[in-house]
């Protein structure tokens, strides 16, 4: 058992349906480019691998940045 006062509270924000749709599309987008990058790497297509890997990394970084930006913006708005 956890000691008194040592509990972890998880808060889940409600999101609109289109936010969930955008998240699913983003995940599918990342999976597509990851599969394309792995396939290009296995077929020794260096140029295709580099292009697809750059697109994958940029998409991952931008998506993570937008999520973090929204998280910080929401955290400042709520007391």
OpenMM code with the backbone's topology and positions (N, CA, C; nanometers):
from openmm import Vec3, app, unit

residues = "UNK UNK UNK UNK UNK UNK UNK UNK UNK UNK UNK UNK UNK UNK UNK UNK UNK UNK UNK UNK UNK UNK UNK UNK UNK UNK UNK UNK UNK UNK UNK UNK UNK UNK UNK UNK UNK UNK UNK UNK UNK UNK UNK UNK UNK UNK UNK UNK UNK UNK UNK UNK UNK UNK UNK UNK UNK UNK UNK UNK UNK UNK UNK UNK UNK UNK UNK UNK UNK UNK UNK UNK UNK UNK UNK UNK UNK UNK UNK".split()
positions = [
    Vec3(0.0839, -0.1186, 0.0000),
    Vec3(0.0000, 0.0000, 0.0000),
    Vec3(0.0879, 0.1244, 0.0000),
    Vec3(0.0366, 0.2232, -0.0636),
    Vec3(0.1074, 0.3516, -0.0659),
    Vec3(0.0862, 0.4233, 0.0664),
    Vec3(0.1884, 0.4950, 0.1071),
    Vec3(0.1764, 0.5713, 0.2304),
    Vec3(0.0780, 0.6847, 0.2112),
    Vec3(0.0279, 0.7338, 0.3223),
    Vec3(-0.0715, 0.8406, 0.3162),
    Vec3(-0.0105, 0.9652, 0.2520),
    Vec3(-0.0793, 1.0197, 0.1530),
    Vec3(-0.0337, 1.1404, 0.0861),
    Vec3(0.0568, 1.1145, -0.0335),
    Vec3(0.0806, 0.9899, -0.0666),
    Vec3(0.1671, 0.9582, -0.1804),
    Vec3(0.0867, 0.8883, -0.2893),
    Vec3(-0.0089, 0.9609, -0.3423),
    Vec3(-0.0917, 0.9069, -0.4484),
    Vec3(-0.0635, 0.9809, -0.5778),
    Vec3(-0.0760, 0.9132, -0.6872),
    Vec3(-0.0588, 0.9717, -0.8189),
    Vec3(-0.1970, 0.9983, -0.8774),
    Vec3(-0.2211, 1.1218, -0.9140),
    Vec3(-0.3498, 1.1600, -0.9710),
    Vec3(-0.3317, 1.1797, -1.1208),
    Vec3(-0.4106, 1.1088, -1.1991),
    Vec3(-0.4059, 1.1202, -1.3446),
    Vec3(-0.5313, 1.1937, -1.3886),
    Vec3(-0.5105, 1.3063, -1.4564),
    Vec3(-0.6232, 1.3836, -1.5073),
    Vec3(-0.6302, 1.3654, -1.6580),
    Vec3(-0.7473, 1.3306, -1.7070),
    Vec3(-0.7667, 1.3107, -1.8502),
    Vec3(-0.8539, 1.4239, -1.9020),
    Vec3(-0.7995, 1.4967, -2.0003),
    Vec3(-0.8758, 1.6059, -2.0603),
    Vec3(-0.9706, 1.5500, -2.1646),
    Vec3(-1.0881, 1.6072, -2.1703),
    Vec3(-1.1805, 1.5700, -2.2764),
    Vec3(-1.1408, 1.6445, -2.4023),
    Vec3(-1.1415, 1.5741, -2.5129),
    Vec3(-1.1096, 1.6347, -2.6411),
    Vec3(-1.2280, 1.6175, -2.7349),
    Vec3(-1.2379, 1.7085, -2.8293),
    Vec3(-1.3457, 1.6985, -2.9266),
    Vec3(-1.3161, 1.5850, -3.0241),
    Vec3(-1.4176, 1.5445, -3.0977),
    Vec3(-1.4029, 1.4300, -3.1875),
    Vec3(-1.3013, 1.4562, -3.2976),
    Vec3(-1.2941, 1.5806, -3.3461),
    Vec3(-1.2014, 1.6055, -3.4562),
    Vec3(-1.0559, 1.6041, -3.4097),
    Vec3(-1.0317, 1.6317, -3.2827),
    Vec3(-0.8959, 1.6193, -3.2291),
    Vec3(-0.8542, 1.4724, -3.2296),
    Vec3(-0.9459, 1.3837, -3.1908),
    Vec3(-0.9167, 1.2405, -3.1937),
    Vec3(-0.8932, 1.1921, -3.3362),
    Vec3(-0.9718, 1.2430, -3.4313),
    Vec3(-0.9532, 1.2055, -3.5718),
    Vec3(-0.8164, 1.2519, -3.6209),
    Vec3(-0.7781, 1.3748, -3.5857),
    Vec3(-0.6466, 1.4251, -3.6258),
    Vec3(-0.5334, 1.3429, -3.5641),
    Vec3(-0.5501, 1.3014, -3.4401),
    Vec3(-0.4481, 1.2182, -3.3759),
    Vec3(-0.4350, 1.0836, -3.4457),
    Vec3(-0.5471, 1.0236, -3.4815),
    Vec3(-0.5440, 0.8944, -3.5506),
    Vec3(-0.4792, 0.9091, -3.6879),
    Vec3(-0.5139, 1.0170, -3.7601),
    Vec3(-0.4531, 1.0416, -3.8911),
    Vec3(-0.3025, 1.0618, -3.8763),
    Vec3(-0.2609, 1.1349, -3.7722),
    Vec3(-0.1185, 1.1592, -3.7496),
    Vec3(-0.0446, 1.0285, -3.7210),
    Vec3(-0.1039, 0.9418, -3.6398),
    Vec3(-0.0410, 0.8129, -3.6087),
    Vec3(-0.0307, 0.7264, -3.7339),
    Vec3(-0.1372, 0.7242, -3.8154),
    Vec3(-0.1324, 0.6491, -3.9410),
    Vec3(-0.0268, 0.7061, -4.0355),
    Vec3(-0.0160, 0.8394, -4.0383),
    Vec3(0.0862, 0.9064, -4.1198),
    Vec3(0.2262, 0.8613, -4.0766),
    Vec3(0.2506, 0.8588, -3.9454),
    Vec3(0.3808, 0.8159, -3.8946),
    Vec3(0.4077, 0.6693, -3.9268),
    Vec3(0.3056, 0.5849, -3.9120),
    Vec3(0.3230, 0.4432, -3.9433),
    Vec3(0.3542, 0.4218, -4.0912),
    Vec3(0.2870, 0.4976, -4.1783),
    Vec3(0.3127, 0.4865, -4.3215),
    Vec3(0.4577, 0.5199, -4.3532),
    Vec3(0.5067, 0.6325, -4.3014),
    Vec3(0.6436, 0.6739, -4.3330),
    Vec3(0.7467, 0.5849, -4.2647),
    Vec3(0.7136, 0.5305, -4.1479),
    Vec3(0.8056, 0.4369, -4.0827),
    Vec3(0.8173, 0.3092, -4.1658),
    Vec3(0.7044, 0.2593, -4.2141),
    Vec3(0.7060, 0.1392, -4.2978),
    Vec3(0.7812, 0.1650, -4.4279),
    Vec3(0.7605, 0.2820, -4.4854),
    Vec3(0.8280, 0.3180, -4.6100),
    Vec3(0.9786, 0.3301, -4.5886),
    Vec3(1.0179, 0.3892, -4.4766),
    Vec3(1.1607, 0.4043, -4.4461),
    Vec3(1.2260, 0.2681, -4.4232),
    Vec3(1.1592, 0.1815, -4.3489),
    Vec3(1.2153, 0.0486, -4.3226),
    Vec3(1.2251, -0.0319, -4.4516),
    Vec3(1.1210, -0.0240, -4.5352),
    Vec3(1.1242, -0.0946, -4.6631),
    Vec3(1.2350, -0.0442, -4.7538),
    Vec3(1.2540, 0.0856, -4.7583),
    Vec3(1.3608, 0.1428, -4.8409),
    Vec3(1.4984, 0.1030, -4.7884),
    Vec3(1.5111, 0.0978, -4.6574),
    Vec3(1.6384, 0.0589, -4.5968),
    Vec3(1.6710, -0.0876, -4.6283),
    Vec3(1.5681, -0.1743, -4.6188),
    Vec3(1.5909, -0.3165, -4.6457),
    Vec3(1.6208, -0.3421, -4.7926),
    Vec3(1.5660, -0.2590, -4.8810),
    Vec3(1.5919, -0.2755, -5.0240),
    Vec3(1.7167, -0.1989, -5.0687),
    Vec3(1.7864, -0.1397, -4.9744),
    Vec3(1.9098, -0.0642, -4.9996),
    Vec3(1.8883, 0.0539, -5.0942),
    Vec3(1.7734, 0.1160, -5.0826),
    Vec3(1.7434, 0.2386, -5.1574),
    Vec3(1.7762, 0.3563, -5.0662),
    Vec3(1.8994, 0.4033, -5.0736),
    Vec3(1.9465, 0.5024, -4.9773),
    Vec3(1.8743, 0.6358, -4.9894),
    Vec3(1.8529, 0.6819, -5.1103),
    Vec3(1.7886, 0.8122, -5.1288),
    Vec3(1.6442, 0.8089, -5.0777),
    Vec3(1.5709, 0.7033, -5.1112),
    Vec3(1.4328, 0.6905, -5.0638),
    Vec3(1.4287, 0.6771, -4.9117),
    Vec3(1.5264, 0.6048, -4.8559),
    Vec3(1.5324, 0.5901, -4.7107),
    Vec3(1.5547, 0.7241, -4.6428),
    Vec3(1.6492, 0.8013, -4.6925),
    Vec3(1.6800, 0.9307, -4.6306),
    Vec3(1.5602, 1.0244, -4.6400),
    Vec3(1.4970, 1.0309, -4.7564),
    Vec3(1.3814, 1.1198, -4.7738),
    Vec3(1.2678, 1.0786, -4.6810),
    Vec3(1.2357, 0.9494, -4.6774),
    Vec3(1.1251, 0.9040, -4.5932),
    Vec3(1.1585, 0.9180, -4.4446),
    Vec3(1.2842, 0.8965, -4.4085),
    Vec3(1.3234, 0.9104, -4.2685),
    Vec3(1.3174, 1.0560, -4.2236),
    Vec3(1.3570, 1.1473, -4.3108),
    Vec3(1.3480, 1.2904, -4.2779),
    Vec3(1.2019, 1.3314, -4.2616),
    Vec3(1.1154, 1.2860, -4.3516),
    Vec3(0.9724, 1.3176, -4.3396),
    Vec3(0.9169, 1.2605, -4.2096),
    Vec3(0.9562, 1.1380, -4.1753),
    Vec3(0.9115, 1.0761, -4.0507),
    Vec3(0.9576, 1.1564, -3.9293),
    Vec3(1.0841, 1.1950, -3.9260),
    Vec3(1.1358, 1.2705, -3.8116),
    Vec3(1.0720, 1.4085, -3.8000),
    Vec3(1.0565, 1.4773, -3.9129),
    Vec3(0.9944, 1.6101, -3.9099),
    Vec3(0.8499, 1.5991, -3.8627),
    Vec3(0.7770, 1.4994, -3.9115),
    Vec3(0.6381, 1.4799, -3.8694),
    Vec3(0.6298, 1.4480, -3.7206),
    Vec3(0.7205, 1.3648, -3.6734),
    Vec3(0.7213, 1.3283, -3.5318),
    Vec3(0.7542, 1.4481, -3.4440),
    Vec3(0.8549, 1.5257, -3.4823),
    Vec3(0.8951, 1.6420, -3.4030),
    Vec3(0.7861, 1.7485, -3.4041),
    Vec3(0.7309, 1.7789, -3.5217),
    Vec3(0.6262, 1.8812, -3.5291),
    Vec3(0.5002, 1.8390, -3.4543),
    Vec3(0.4612, 1.7131, -3.4683),
    Vec3(0.3441, 1.6644, -3.3957),
    Vec3(0.3643, 1.6694, -3.2451),
    Vec3(0.4824, 1.6299, -3.2001),
    Vec3(0.5128, 1.6357, -3.0566),
    Vec3(0.5166, 1.7795, -3.0071),
    Vec3(0.5737, 1.8686, -3.0880),
    Vec3(0.5783, 2.0102, -3.0512),
    Vec3(0.4376, 2.0690, -3.0400),
    Vec3(0.3515, 2.0384, -3.1360),
    Vec3(0.2144, 2.0900, -3.1308),
    Vec3(0.1387, 2.0347, -3.0108),
    Vec3(0.1602, 1.9063, -2.9786),
    Vec3(0.0953, 1.8493, -2.8615),
    Vec3(0.1444, 1.9186, -2.7346),
    Vec3(0.2760, 1.9382, -2.7233),
    Vec3(0.3330, 2.0028, -2.6053),
    Vec3(0.2863, 2.1471, -2.5937),
    Vec3(0.2784, 2.2168, -2.7045),
    Vec3(0.2309, 2.3555, -2.7061),
    Vec3(0.0861, 2.3629, -2.6567),
    Vec3(0.0010, 2.2742, -2.7051),
    Vec3(-0.1375, 2.2704, -2.6589),
    Vec3(-0.1478, 2.2327, -2.5124),
    Vec3(-0.0625, 2.1410, -2.4677),
    Vec3(-0.0628, 2.0996, -2.3280),
    Vec3(-0.0253, 2.2161, -2.2369),
    Vec3(0.0798, 2.2893, -2.2728),
    Vec3(0.1234, 2.4037, -2.1923),
    Vec3(0.0187, 2.5141, -2.1955),
    Vec3(-0.0386, 2.5386, -2.3127),
    Vec3(-0.1417, 2.6411, -2.3260),
    Vec3(-0.2633, 2.6075, -2.2398),
    Vec3(-0.3031, 2.4810, -2.2386),
    Vec3(-0.4172, 2.4383, -2.1569),
    Vec3(-0.3836, 2.4466, -2.0081),
    Vec3(-0.2612, 2.4122, -1.9728),
    Vec3(-0.2211, 2.4145, -1.8322),
    Vec3(-0.2202, 2.5568, -1.7769),
    Vec3(-0.1797, 2.6547, -1.8610),
    Vec3(-0.1808, 2.7943, -1.8173),
    Vec3(-0.3228, 2.8473, -1.8046),
    Vec3(-0.4146, 2.7966, -1.8862),
    Vec3(-0.5520, 2.8468, -1.8865),
    Vec3(-0.6318, 2.7959, -1.7670),
    Vec3(-0.5950, 2.6791, -1.7139),
    Vec3(-0.6682, 2.6242, -1.6001),
    Vec3(-0.5927, 2.6539, -1.4713),
    Vec3(-0.6651, 2.6851, -1.3652),
    Vec3(-0.5981, 2.7167, -1.2373),
    Vec3(-0.5410, 2.5964, -1.1676),
] * unit.nanometer
topology = app.Topology()
chain = topology.addChain("A")
for resn in residues:
    res = topology.addResidue(resn, chain)
    for name in ("N", "CA", "C"):
        topology.addAtom(name, app.Element.getBySymbol(name[0]), res)
